[in-house]
Amino acid sequence: MKILKAVIPVAGLGMHLLPATKAIPKEMLPIVDKPMIQYLVEECAAAGIKEIVLVTHASKNAIENHFDTSYELEALLEARVKNTLLKEVQAICPKGLTIMNVRQGEPLGLGHAILCAKPMLGDSPFVVVLPDILLDDSTYNNRTQNLADMVKRFHETGHSQVLVQPMPREHLPEYSVISCDEKITNPGDSAHIQSFIEKPQDLSTIDSDLAAVGRYVLSADIWPLLEKTEPGAWGRIQLTDAIASLVNHQPVDALYLTGKSFNCGRKLGYMQAFVTYGLRNEKFGKDFREKIKSLL
């Protein structure tokens, strides 16, 4: 079955980015001239996704408004002959893409957030995109969209896909750690997952440095497993615990990240992403680089 749907859980309160996120959703913080969430939606559209379910919170109305049509703004831009800005505003939601919203009433974990989207996703394979993680593969000449590649591999193999990258050992307790049946070390490499450990606190038995990078392509077989998943790490229902169960029933593949990832849910990762995207901005990149040089 072709994958046409994705879920982006945006109900988190962004505590690691306070005080900036006290009144502004973290997903709406800008990376140069677009909010983070827009990059993710564009990534989904490039992978062939036609429907996105945003799992939201009562404080996240700004995200819904961003993808809605603002007739007053468009009329004002048209009246002032701001044609370039008008086109950019009208292109915020890619053509042919439908964005829907559902509330997560309680903060019970990522797995619970995905379950909240099930009525809209139905019994079909789907994509999960975590909003904290921004992917950048622009340094590769033959540019590959990681998510698009994962969807393609799912269609070819029928195997669920998890994007991975190596992490410094001291940071592994913050991530989902993955062991594979063979070593993968190069961008685009793939292997079957053997085990999936969510936020391991005891690293003495961990022999892998691979961590999940916030992109998943999942078969519909995940649903009954997710519905039976008990609270795990940090007392939350973890999506990765359900994927760990799925590994015991069918092959699940790890795909080695092409390019870089930025953890924009943390201040340093957000700063790195902003500077990276700012330096290559077509309009301001050159001047931005000179400004940075003058500050060093």
Backbone as a ProteinNet text record, in pm:
[ID]
protein_1_A
[PRIMARY]
MKILKAVIPVAGLGMHLLPATKAIPKEMLPIVDKPMIQYLVEECAAAGIKEIVLVTHASKNAIENHFDTSYELEALLEARVKNTLLKEVQAICPKGLTIMNVRQGEPLGLGHAILCAKPMLGDSPFVVVLPDILLDDSTYNNRTQNLADMVKRFHETGHSQVLVQPMPREHLPEYSVISCDEKITNPGDSAHIQSFIEKPQDLSTIDSDLAAVGRYVLSADIWPLLEKTEPGAWGRIQLTDAIASLVNHQPVDALYLTGKSFNCGRKLGYMQAFVTYGLRNEKFGKDFREKIKSLL
[TERTIARY]
83.7	0	88.2	54.8	136	119.8	232.4	230.3	196.6	86.2	43.5	19.1	34.4	-0.3	118.2	122.8	228	166.5	229.6	188.9	308.9	284.1	386.9	334.9	392.3	345.2	403.6	317.9	364.6	304	265.3	198.7	296.9	426.2	524.7	535.8	575.8	577.6	712	810.7	937.9	1012.9	1016.3	1077.4	1226.4	1294.9	1438.9	1471.4	1370.4	1392.6	1332.4	1287.9	1238.2	1350.6	1318.9	1186	1125.9	1199.7	1149.8	1017.1	995.7	876.3	764.4	773.9	667.5	533.8	535.5	412.1	412.1	528.4	540.8	572.6	497.7	532	673.5	748.1	886	890.5	786	782.2	766.9	727.3	709.7	831.7	934.5	1057.8	1120	1169.2	1216.7	1355.2	1374.1	1506.8	1523.7	1589.3	1602.7	1464.7	1393.9	1268.1	1147.1	1163.3	1051.1	1052.1	935	933.3	976.4	1026.9	1076.3	972.2	847.6	744.1	725.9	751.6	732.8	836.1	958.8	1060.9	1016.6	955.7	914.4	800	705.8	594	645.2	740.3	797.7	873	938.6	1008.6	909.2	794.6	691.4	637.9	612.5	559.7	657.7	788.3	890.4	896.7	849.3	848.2	719.1	631.3	508.4	390	405.8	296.4	186.4	60.9	-53.5	-137.6	-125.3	-202	-110.3	-117.4	-39.4	-134.2	-116.2	-191.7	-98.2	-132.4	-58.9	-126	-52.8	-106	-68.1	-167.6	-141.4	-184	-164.2	-197.2	-274.7	-346.1	-428.4	-347.6	-217.3	-133.4	-71.5	-108.1	-39.9	-124	-216.6	-301	-220.3	-104.9	-22.7	19.6	41	80.6	-34.6	-154	-271.1	-293	-278.2	-299.1	-196.4	-74.8	31.5	-3.5	-65.9	-97.6	-237.9	-309.2	-440.2	-424.1	-527	-523.5	-555.2	-473.9	-499.5	-541.4	-672.1	-722.7	-687.6	-690.9	-659.4	-514.3	-423.7	-282.2	-257.7	-315.8	-294.6	-351.1	-466.5	-525.1	-436.3	-378.2	-290.2	-163.5	-103.1	17.6	-10.7	-126.9	-164.3	-187.3	-252.1	-279.5	-150.8	-50.9	76.4	177	132.5	214.1	339.8	321.6	430	418.3	443.1	414.4	502	629.6	719.1	675	644.5	597.3	463.4	377.5	247.3	263.5	353.6	377.2	433.1	521.7	579.9	473.4	385.5	278.8	181.6	148.4	55.1	114.1	247.3	315.1	347.3	303.6	334.5	286.2	165	115.1	129.6	215.2	237.3	107.6	99.1	-19.1	-41.7	-166.4	-200.7	-185.1	-145.7	-123.7	-235.5	-291.4	-394.8	-336.3	-356.2	-307.1	-426.7	-428.5	-536.3	-479.4	-565.5	-521.6	-604.6	-537.1	-605.4	-533.6	-607.2	-550	-502.7	-390.1	-346.9	-382.4	-483.9	-537.4	-442.5	-359.2	-266.5	-127.5	-23	115	162.3	114.3	141.7	249.4	319.2	429.8	406.6	517	510.6	419.2	426.7	340.9	193.7	159.1	20.6	-19.4	72.9	44	12.2	88.5	64.2	-72	-107.9	-238.3	-352.2	-330.2	-432.7	-462.4	-364	-380.8	-440	-453	-496.6	-630.3	-731.7	-858.2	-842.9	-745.2	-723.3	-627.5	-542.5	-445.3	-502.8	-593.2	-653	-555.2	-597.7	-515.1	-428.3	-333.1	-243.1	-104.8	0.2	135.4	142.4	232.4	239.8	380.3	401.7	530.6	516.1	619.3	627.1	746.6	722.3	828	830.6	939.9	950.3	987.7	918.9	934.5	1062.8	1130.3	1254.3	1372	1365	1480.7	1468.5	1564.2	1571.8	1684.6	1656.3	1755.9	1811.5	1942.2	2008.9	2102.8	2068.6	2153.2	2212.7	2219.9	2261.2	2409.6	2488.4	2631.9	2665.2	2565.1	2590	2555.3	2646.7	2626.6	2501.9	2490	2370	2269.9	2199.2	2118.9	2010.5	2003	1905.8	1817.5	1688.9	1597.4	1583.7	1627.4	1625.8	1486.5	1386.4	1251.5	1199	1223.6	1180.3	1246.1	1372.6	1443.6	1384	1345.7	1285	1151.7	1071.2	942.8	964.5	1061.7	1093.8	1136	1220.6	1266.4	1151.7	1059	942.4	860.9	840	762.5	832.2	965.3	1041.4	1047.7	1058.6	1084.3	965.5	876	768.4	814.2	941.5	995.8	978	937.2	937.4	1079.5	1090.9	1221.4	1242	1365.8	1403.1	1532	1534	1654.9	1747	1877	1972.5	2098.5	2170.8	2303	2383.3	2516.4	2597.3	2590	2594.4	2591.5	2707.8	2764.3	2864.4	2805.9	2886.9	2836.2	2770.5	2823.7	2768.7	2627.8	2588.7	2455.7	2352.9	2397.3	2305.9	2187.3	2202.7	2086.7	1972.6	1996	1890.6	1815.5	1859.8	1805.7	1757.1	1699.2	1664.1	1782.5	1844.8	1967	1931.5	1996.4	1961.9	2083.7	2064.8	2166.3	2116.6	2208.6	2172.7	2244.9	2199.2	2260.1	2392.9	2423.3	2553.9	2589.6	2716.9	2761.2	2733.1	2679	2659	2731.9	2807.5	2893.9	2887.3	2816.9	2816.5	2675.1	2663.2	2531.6	2460.6	2334.7	2257	2266.2	2360.1	2368	2240.7	2207.2	2087.6	2115.8	2052	2066	1941	1919.4	1805	1833.1	1732.7	1744.7	1727.6	1816	1805.6	1741.1	1777.9	1721	1704.1	1613.6	1574.7	1559.5	1645.8	1641.7	1616.6	1508.7	1471.4	1545.4	1624.5	1693.6	1761.7	1859.3	1925.4	2008.6	1989.3	2064.9	2190.5	2188.2	2305	2369.5	2485.2	2551.2	2649.5	2661.7	2762.5	2733.1	2606.1	2571	2538.7	2558	2527	2651.8	2641.6	2756.9	2735.9	2639.1	2610.3	2610	2648.4	2640.6	2536.4	2451.7	2349.7	2224.1	2170.6	2048.6	1947.3	1819.5	1712.6	1714.4	1684.9	1698.8	1564.4	1454.9	1327.9	1251	1282.6	1206.8	1177	1048.5	1005.3	906.1	916	814.5	765.4	637.8	587.7	473.7	477.6	368.8	249.3	132.2	10.4	14.7	108.6	120.9	166.7	208.6	251.3	133	11.9	-101.8	-137.9	-161.8	-198.1	-87.2	37.9	149.6	152.8	128.4	129.2	14.2	-99	-215.3	-191.7	-101.3	-71.8	51.3	118.5	243.1	216.9	285.8	275.1	373.7	349.1	445.6	584.9	684	822.4	910.7	1014.9	1108.9	1035.2	1072.2	1016.1	865.3	813.2	672.4	580.3	634.6	556.7	539.6	434.4	414.4	506.9	606.9	711.7	685.2	691.2	677.6	784.4	904.8	1014.7	995.3	923.5	893.1	804.5	709.7	623.8	704.7	798.9	883.7	972.6	1020.3	1100.8	1020.6	891.7	805.7	786.9	774.7	756.5	876.5	997.1	1119.6	1111.2	1037.2	1024.5	927	850.7	749.3	783.7	860.4	891.2	1015.8	1082.5	1203.2	1172.8	1258.2	1256.1	1397.1	1410.9	1542.2	1585.1	1714.9	1776.6	1843	1821.9	1884.4	1976.5	2102.3	2203.6	2181.2	2172.4	2144.2	2241.4	2186.1	2266.6	2263	2379	2383.2	2392.7	2331.5	2337.4	2197.6	2192.8	2067.3	2094.2	1993.9	2002.2	1890.6	1927.5	1827.1	1781.7	1678.2	1631.2	1545	1526.8	1459.8	1553.6	1680.6	1782.3	1841.3	1882.8	1925.3	2046.7	2146.2	2265.5	2232.3	2150.2	2111.7	2033.4	1945.3	1868.6	1961.2	2057.6	2152.8	2234.8	2278.7	2356.7	2274.1	2147.3	2060.8	2039.6	2014.9	1989.1	2110.5	2229	2350	2375	2358.3	2381	2290.1	2162.4	2067.4	2085.8	2125.6	2149	2266.8	2372.9	2492.6	2468.4	2372.7	2349.9	2221.2	2164.4	2047.7	2083.8	2005.3	2038.6	2046.2	1962.2	1955.6	2052.1	2063.9	2139.9	2263.7	2284.8	2393.4	2530.3	2563.7	2695	2717.3	2619.5	2631.3	2634	2557.7	2554.2	2691.5	2756.6	2889.8	2988.5	2980.4	3070.1	3042.3	2915.2	2880	2935.5	2926.4	2978.7	3129.7	3198.7	3343.9	3382.7	3302.8	3334.5	3315.1	3238.9	3212.1	3314.6	3391.3	3485.8	3619.9
-118.6	0	124.9	222.3	341.7	432.8	489.1	578.1	719.7	773.1	908.2	995.8	937.3	1010.4	1018	1129.3	1148.6	1210.4	1186	1249.5	1324.4	1448.6	1530.5	1568.3	1512.7	1544.5	1677.9	1776.7	1911	1957.2	1862.9	1899.7	1933.6	1906.2	1933.6	2081.7	2112.7	2251.4	2320.6	2250.1	2314.1	2369.4	2294	2345.1	2370.5	2297	2316.8	2448.8	2513.8	2640.4	2758.9	2739	2850.8	2951.9	3080.6	3141.5	3173.2	3145.1	3180.5	3113.5	2994.6	2916.9	2930.4	3029.2	3048.3	3078.6	3162.8	3200.9	3163.5	3120.6	3086	2936.7	2861.6	2719.7	2706.6	2610.4	2592.4	2567	2501.3	2470.8	2595.7	2708.2	2832.9	2924.3	2882.3	2961.5	2960.7	3074.8	3082.3	3023.8	2960.6	2928.5	3020.7	3131.4	3241.5	3304	3268.3	3336.2	3243.6	3120.4	3027.5	2958.9	2932.5	2857.8	2713.5	2650.3	2513.1	2419	2432.8	2340.5	2343.9	2458.4	2466.6	2382.8	2377.8	2293	2145.9	2105.2	1966.2	1933.1	2024.8	2003	1993.4	2078.8	2073.6	1942.3	1892.7	1763.9	1651	1654.7	1553	1560.6	1682	1698.3	1642.8	1665.4	1615.4	1462.9	1399.3	1253.3	1193	1276.7	1226.2	1219.9	1276.1	1274.8	1370.9	1327.1	1408.2	1455.7	1389.5	1427.8	1427.1	1534.8	1544.3	1567.6	1490.3	1509.8	1572.4	1691.5	1756.8	1722.7	1659.1	1629.7	1747	1826.3	1956.6	1964.1	2083.4	2117.1	2248.2	2278.3	2398.9	2526.7	2522.5	2642.4	2654.4	2566.6	2561.9	2617.4	2707.9	2761.5	2832.5	2886.6	2959.1	2867.8	2738.5	2644.1	2625.2	2605.8	2589.2	2714.2	2830.9	2956.6	2976.2	2930.4	2949.6	2881.9	2764.8	2689.3	2719.7	2808.4	2850.6	2968.9	2997.1	3110.4	3240	3342.7	3475	3568.3	3579.5	3657.8	3805.7	3857.5	3998.5	4027.8	3941.9	3962.2	3952.7	3852.4	3836.4	3954.7	4005.6	4121.8	4243.8	4259.8	4374.8	4366.3	4247.1	4230.1	4253.2	4206.9	4226.8	4374.8	4445	4587.3	4668.8	4624.3	4697.1	4642.6	4554.4	4495.8	4428.4	4360.3	4281.7	4138.1	4123.3	3995.7	3881	3909.4	3803.4	3753.1	3846.3	3807.4	3734.7	3780	3716.1	3570.4	3543.6	3406.6	3320.2	3379.4	3304	3268.5	3361.8	3337.3	3231.9	3240.2	3144.8	3005	2994.6	2865.2	2800.1	2860	2804	2659.6	2632.8	2495.4	2444.5	2346.1	2297.5	2253.3	2275.9	2237.4	2086.3	2048.1	1906.6	1842.7	1923	1870.4	1917.5	1825.1	1857	1843.6	1946.7	1944.4	1942.9	1842.7	1825.8	1834.1	1856.6	1873.8	1788.2	1733.5	1659.6	1693.4	1701.2	1737.1	1613.8	1629.1	1530.8	1588.8	1532.5	1590.3	1584	1479	1461.4	1431.9	1479.2	1453.4	1315	1213.3	1075.3	1009.7	1087.4	1032.3	1032.6	1009.8	1010.7	900.5	781.8	672.7	708.1	773.2	816.5	921.7	1013.5	1116.4	1052.7	949.8	881.5	812.4	753.8	689.2	790.2	913.5	1017.6	1043.3	1019.3	1045	926.7	812.4	690.1	704.7	770.4	782.8	853.2	941.2	1011.9	938	853.9	780.2	651	588.3	463.7	347.5	232.7	111.6	106.5	197.3	205.2	243.3	213.5	257.2	409.5	461.9	606.3	648.9	778.6	838.8	914.9	909.9	993.1	1085.9	1215	1316.1	1391.4	1384.1	1456.5	1602.1	1696.8	1837.7	1901.5	1837.3	1894.6	1880.3	1782.5	1745.1	1800.9	1884.7	1940.6	1870.1	1818.9	1746	1834.8	1826.1	1906	1815.5	1790.5	1705.7	1783.9	1915.9	2001.5	1989.7	1929.6	1918.7	1807.3	1727.2	1616.8	1659.8	1632.2	1674.8	1610.1	1479.3	1409.7	1409.9	1520.7	1544.7	1438.4	1382.6	1279.2	1327	1321.5	1349.4	1221.9	1227.4	1107.8	1047	1130.5	1078.9	1017	1083.5	1029	893.9	881	754.6	646.2	682.4	585.5	534.4	626.3	586.9	494.2	529.2	445.8	306	297	166.9	84.9	152.7	80.6	19.9	98.2	47.2	-71	-70.1	-176.8	-304.1	-287.7	-402.6	-442.3	-346.7	-371.9	-363.5	-327.3	-318.2	-177.1	-166.2	-37.4	17.7	150.1	216	312	315.8	409.2	478.6	609.8	684.8	689.2	662.6	657.1	735.9	772	831.9	804.6	805.5	783.8	904.5	877.8	982.6	962.9	1071.8	1056.8	975.6	887.9	794.1	865	980.6	1049.6	1103.7	1113.3	1164.1	1053.3	927.8	817	807.9	839.8	831	925.5	1017.7	1110.3	1059.4	946	902.5	757.9	714	573.9	507.2	411.1	347.7	219.3	199.9	90.6	3.6	-127.6	-224.2	-294.7	-318	-381.2	-514.7	-594	-724.8	-714.7	-597.3	-573.7	-426.9	-395.9	-259	-172.6	-54.5	43.5	171.7	224.8	338.7	450.6	428.5	526.8	577.5	703.7	757.2	669.5	637.8	554	406.1	363.4	222.4	180.6	52	0.5	-137.7	-168.8	-300.6	-328	-457.8	-494.9	-458.1	-405.5	-371.4	-497.1	-513.7	-626.1	-585.2	-466.9	-421.6	-271	-224.9	-85.5	-50.7	33.9	66.6	216.6	251.2	391.2	452.9	554.8	634.2	547.2	465	375.8	454.4	425	493.3	415.8	284.9	201	166.5	226.5	206.4	89.5	21.5	-84.8	-201	-220.8	-331.8	-284.6	-155.5	-98.9	-105.2	-175	-188.3	-113.7	-23	52.4	201.5	280.9	426.4	486.8	401.4	449.3	490.4	606	654.9	694	680	721.3	873.2	921	1063.4	1130.3	1072.1	1142.9	1127.7	1024.4	995.1	845.6	812.1	673.3	651.3	537.2	491.2	358	350.2	236.7	165.9	33.8	-45.3	-38.9	-71.5	-68.4	-170.9	-266.6	-367.2	-307.5	-182.2	-117.5	-86	-69.7	-21.9	-113	-244.8	-328.6	-334.3	-326.2	-327	-196.8	-85.3	44.2	54.3	-1.7	2.4	-77.8	-176.6	-259.1	-211.3	-109.1	-63.8	6.4	-39.7	20.2	137.7	228.1	336.9	282	344.4	299.2	407.9	446.6	548.2	676	730.9	856.7	847.2	722.8	704.6	738	742.9	777.9	656.8	659.3	556.3	588.9	504.1	532.8	461.5	538.1	479.8	374	400.6	307.4	173.5	170.2	41.6	-43.1	22.5	-50.1	-97.6	-15.2	-56.2	-173.1	-170.4	-282	-411.5	-403.9	-523	-563.5	-463.8	-492.9	-569	-536.3	-603.3	-753.9	-792.6	-935.6	-1007.7	-933.3	-993.3	-984.8	-882.6	-863.3	-776.3	-779.3	-698.6	-548.7	-478.8	-332	-285.7	-195.5	-154.6	-19.6	-9.1	118.4	176	304	373.2	480.2	475	569	706.5	807.6	944.7	994.9	1060.2	1134.7	1281.6	1343.3	1483.9	1501.1	1607.5	1640.8	1646.6	1634.5	1661.6	1768.3	1850.7	1953.2	1929.2	1912.8	1897.9	2036.9	2086.1	2222.5	2231.7	2121.5	2125.7	2166.7	2183.6	2232.1	2361.8	2448.2	2582.3	2578.2	2495.5	2489.8	2436.3	2331.2	2276.8	2377.3	2452.1	2555.1	2663.6	2706	2808.5	2759.9	2633.4	2576.7	2572.4	2533.7	2527.2	2665.9	2763.7	2899.6	2951.8	2932.3	2982.7	2908	2774.7	2694.9	2740	2753.1	2793.9	2941.2	3021.7	3163.4	3185.2	3106.8	3124.4	3091.1	3006.3	2971.1	3032.8	3127	3196.9	3276	3260.2	3321.5	3473.4	3533	3679	3739.2	3676.7	3738	3659	3539.9	3453	3518.2	3585.1	3646.5	3755.1	3842.6	3949.7	3893.1	3786.3	3723.8	3667.9	3606.2	3551.2	3662	3775.1	3887.5	3943.6	3949.2	3998.7	3908.7	3777	3682.6	3699.2	3713.2	3732.4	3855.2	3959.9	4084.6	4074.2	3972.9	3954.8	3865	3790.7	3693.5	3756.7
0	0	0	-84.4	-97.5	23.6	69.8	185.4	139.8	191.9	156	278.3	398.9	520.1	616	690.1	790.3	914.6	1027.1	1152.2	1208.8	1250.8	1315.3	1453.5	1559.8	1695	1743.1	1761.8	1798.2	1930.2	2016.4	2141.3	2253.2	2233.6	2337.8	2369	2491.9	2538.1	2518.5	2466.3	2434	2553.4	2662.8	2786.5	2773.5	2684	2668.5	2598	2541.4	2470.6	2544.3	2667.7	2747.3	2772.8	2783.7	2788.1	2650.7	2541.2	2407.8	2376.5	2433.2	2399.2	2502.6	2589.8	2689.2	2621.7	2518.6	2449.9	2302.3	2249.6	2107.8	2096.4	2018.2	1998.3	1944.4	1995.4	1948.2	1798.4	1746.3	1603.1	1518	1579.5	1506.9	1517.6	1589.9	1593.2	1453.5	1407	1268.5	1249.6	1136	1084.4	963.3	982.3	887	864	756.5	725	723.3	772.7	780.1	916	973.2	1098.9	1077	1181.9	1171.8	1112.2	1153.9	1110.2	959.4	896.3	751.2	676.8	728.9	667.3	671.1	781.4	795.2	699.7	687.1	595	451.5	416.3	281.5	259.2	363	355.2	327.9	396.5	374.1	232.4	184.5	48.3	-54.1	-32.3	-124	-124.2	-16.6	-7.1	-61.9	-117.5	-176.1	-81.6	38.4	134.6	90.5	103.3	62.9	181	295.3	413.6	535.8	614	737.3	853.7	959.1	1082.3	1185.7	1231.1	1338.1	1470.3	1561.5	1693.9	1783.4	1820.6	1879.9	2026.4	2081.8	2219.3	2215.4	2320.7	2324.3	2300.2	2330.4	2315.8	2176.7	2083.2	1954.1	1838.6	1866.7	1760	1652.2	1688.5	1590.9	1476.5	1504.5	1399.6	1301.5	1355.7	1269.3	1184.6	1247.3	1174.7	1064	1086.4	987.2	855.6	863.1	741.2	688.2	757.4	709.5	614.5	537.7	445.3	520.1	497.3	554.7	441.5	420.8	308.2	322	446.9	467.5	430.8	473.4	443	293.4	229.7	85.3	7.3	50.7	-17.3	-0.4	118.6	143.7	58.9	51.3	-29.1	-177.1	-221.5	-361.8	-391.3	-298.5	-318.5	-322.2	-248.3	-243.1	-344.8	-430.5	-537.7	-479.3	-368.5	-308	-359.9	-490.4	-555.7	-506.7	-480.6	-432.5	-296.4	-206.4	-73.4	-82.2	-171.6	-187.6	-229.3	-323.3	-368.5	-255.2	-175.3	-64.8	38.8	68.2	165.2	112.1	-15.5	-73.9	-87.7	-82.7	-97.5	36.3	147.7	279.4	290.3	245.4	241.4	98.5	74.1	-62.9	-129.9	-260.2	-335.9	-329.2	-318.3	-314	-178.1	-76.7	58.1	150.9	226.8	325.1	464.8	547.6	685.4	779.7	868.1	965.1	1106.1	1202.4	1340.8	1434.8	1535.4	1640.9	1771.8	1879.4	2009	2086.7	2155.2	2254.4	2391.2	2454.1	2577	2694.6	2701.5	2813.3	2759.5	2828.4	2782.5	2823	2752.5	2790.6	2705.5	2623.9	2547.4	2398.1	2325.3	2178.8	2126.8	2186.5	2141.7	2154.7	2264.7	2285.2	2183	2150.9	2050.3	1915.3	1878	1750.7	1753.8	1866.3	1878.3	1862.5	1907.8	1892.3	1744.9	1658.1	1514.7	1440.4	1504.6	1435.3	1362.3	1421.4	1347.3	1212.8	1201.2	1075.1	982.7	1040.6	959.6	904.5	981.8	936.7	942.8	893.4	894.4	769.4	763.5	648.1	698	622	662.6	664	744.8	760.8	801.8	795.6	830.1	961.9	1044.6	1164.9	1150.7	1167.9	1160.3	1292.6	1365.5	1491.9	1465.3	1528	1492.8	1544.3	1638.5	1692.5	1596.1	1507.4	1426.4	1285.2	1250.1	1115.1	1041.7	922.7	844.5	734.5	713.7	611	533.2	406.1	322.6	206.8	219.9	108.3	75.7	165.9	140.4	42.6	5.8	-86.4	-228.3	-321.4	-460.4	-520.4	-504.5	-550.7	-435.4	-424.4	-305.7	-288.8	-171.1	-139.2	-25.5	-44.8	64.9	148	274	357.6	369.1	395.8	413.4	284.6	173	43.9	17.5	55	36.7	126.1	249.6	340.4	285.1	231.7	174.4	55.1	-28.7	-145.4	-102.5	0.2	47.5	106.3	174.5	227.9	114.5	8.5	-104.2	-171.6	-170.5	-235.6	-151.2	-18.3	69.3	156	183.3	278.3	422.6	444.7	580.5	636.2	760.8	828.7	832.7	835.1	825.4	943.3	993.4	1099.7	1058.6	1059.7	1025.7	1146.6	1124.7	1235.8	1202.7	1307.1	1292.3	1419.2	1410.1	1530.4	1623.5	1753	1854.4	1951.8	2004.5	2110.5	2226.6	2280.9	2381.8	2500.4	2538.7	2655.3	2629.6	2502.3	2468.9	2445.7	2444.1	2413.7	2510.5	2640.4	2729.7	2693.8	2600.7	2558.2	2435.1	2378.1	2249.7	2254.2	2142.9	2122.8	2055.1	2122.1	2073.2	1998.6	1884.6	1793.2	1765.5	1773.5	1731.4	1606.1	1511.3	1384.3	1368.6	1272.2	1250.1	1177	1121.4	1061.3	1077.3	1071.7	1094.6	973.2	996.2	889	927.5	832.4	863.1	760.1	649.4	541.9	515.3	473.6	439.3	336.8	365.2	274.8	303.1	391.4	429	502.1	490.6	555.9	614.3	726.4	789.4	871.6	901.7	984.5	1130.9	1197.5	1339.4	1423.8	1522.1	1615.1	1747.5	1796.9	1924.6	1923.9	2010.3	2015.9	2163.8	2216.4	2358.9	2374.4	2441	2458.2	2576.2	2548.4	2650	2757.4	2717.3	2813.4	2915.2	3041.3	3145.8	3184.9	3162.8	3187.8	3053.9	3025.7	2897.2	2897.9	3010.1	3021.4	2926.4	2891.5	2802.7	2660.7	2632.4	2501.3	2413.3	2300.2	2210.9	2078.7	2074.8	1952.9	1983.6	1883.9	1900.3	1805.7	1746.8	1654.3	1730.1	1694.3	1757.7	1651.8	1685.7	1594.9	1580.1	1458.1	1426.6	1398.4	1444.9	1435.9	1307	1226.2	1105.6	1103.6	1088.3	1088.6	975.1	908.8	814.7	868.7	903.6	979.9	908	913.8	858	952.6	899.8	982.2	1095.1	1087.5	1193.2	1325.6	1326.1	1449.8	1539.9	1481.2	1560.3	1677.3	1657.5	1773.3	1877.8	1834.4	1929.2	2008.1	1941.5	2009	2108.9	2072.4	2161.8	2289.4	2284.4	2402.2	2478.2	2427.7	2488.9	2621.8	2724	2856.8	2869.6	2964.9	2987.2	3013.1	2949.9	2963.3	3018.4	2943.6	2989.9	3026.4	3142.7	3193.1	3216.9	3229.2	3257.4	3141.6	3018.7	2900.1	2808.4	2728.5	2626.9	2510.5	2488.5	2391.3	2258.6	2150.4	2016.6	1993.3	2041.4	2015.6	2085.6	2197.3	2261.2	2170.3	2102.7	2008.2	1887.9	1841	1728	1769.8	1894.9	1945.2	1941.3	1971.1	1961.1	1815.4	1727.2	1584.7	1528.6	1578.7	1534.3	1558.2	1663	1694.3	1602.2	1524.1	1437.6	1289	1249.5	1108.2	1095.4	979.5	962.9	970	1041.3	1046.8	1013.6	920.5	871	927.9	956	992.1	867	841.5	728.8	783.4	742.7	791.3	727.4	810.5	767.4	661.6	558.6	462.3	501.5	520.7	559.8	710	760.9	902.7	960.8	1092.2	1163.1	1268.3	1293	1396.9	1497.2	1623.7	1728.6	1771.4	1703.4	1728.5	1852.9	1922.4	2051.1	2162.5	2129.8	2223.8	2170.6	2260.4	2218.5	2126.3	2157.2	2073.7	1934.8	1926.6	1797.2	1714.9	1780.7	1710.6	1655.9	1736.2	1692.2	1572.7	1578.1	1467.2	1338.9	1350.1	1232.2	1173.3	1258.6	1209.5	1133	1188.7	1122.7	992	993.5	872.4	758.9	786.4	683.2	646.2	742	713.6	620.5	637.7	555.2	409.1	380	241.3	183.9	259.2	208.3	82.8	-22.7	-151.2	-143.3	-64.9	-61.1	40	157.4	266.3	307	249.1	294.9	290.7	179.3	165.1	269.4	286.9	385.9	527.5	550.6	682.4	718.3	620.6	643.7	682.6	612.1	641.6	780.8	818	951.3	1059.8	1034.9	1134.8	1147.9	1035	1038.3	1118.7	1104.5	1175.1	1325.7	1367	1509.9	1578.2	1498.1	1555.7	1589.7
[MASK]
++++++++++++++++++++++++++++++++++++++++++++++++++++++++++++++++++++++++++++++++++++++++++++++++++++++++++++++++++++++++++++++++++++++++++++++++++++++++++++++++++++++++++++++++++++++++++++++++++++++++++++++++++++++++++++++++++++++++++++++++++++++++++++++++++++++++++++++++++++++++++++++++++++++++

